Amino acid sequence: MKARIKEISEELKLVISGKTFDALLPPLLFAVVNGRYQLTVAGILAIALALLLGLIRLARKQPLRYAMGGLLGVMLATGIAYFSNNAANYYLPKLVTSALLVMAALVSLVMGKPMAALTSHLTRGWDLEWYWRKDVKPAYQEVTVLWLLFFLMRLVLQLILFRRGDVAELAWTNTLLGLPFTLAGLILSYLYGIWRLRNLKGPSVEEHREGKRQPWEGQTRGF
């Protein structure tokens, strides 16, 4: 059991390496401050926090891509909210992102190139041909269907709360359906994916690369 927990922990670090709370804290601060002060004050403080987090990453010589992405996202969201004079519009970019993810997952399934396989390929650099094998691909298709359902559920909730215009609810919903649900989804995807690959009885990445013939040991770690 301990070995499995350690394995999952290491896999999560590989998949989400570099991610921090850079993209989570500014929106929460925006919601809290907007509830007590003006939209302008909330926007300025959210941008300032995002900038501060970026400077901290720079001082620690850590990757800046997530901090910079968070800063640009906050600036865009704040600009939309400010010029529309509607605090709820701060979360419009997240709503658009959710809609794009739904479309991307759906299109990837229709095209027969499941998003889970493409994401794994970009993260791990494994041979793309391995993912398209008949004794491998179904696992990634099924996980992509799970992702599609999650993205769709999140989009529907975001749309409902966006129409209400409740900034606080939008903030907490986006936070809970962000990193916490993403981590839970990745863990479930990994466990199901490894189990499904084992049942499909296909070769592991290494066995495929080396052209080994059956019987295969199969993929025992990594999805």
Helices and strands as residue ranges (DSSP letters): H 2-15, G 21-23, H 25-34, H 39-59, H 65-84, G 87-91, H 92-110, H 115-124, H 128-131, H 137-164, H 167-176, H 179-200, H 205-209
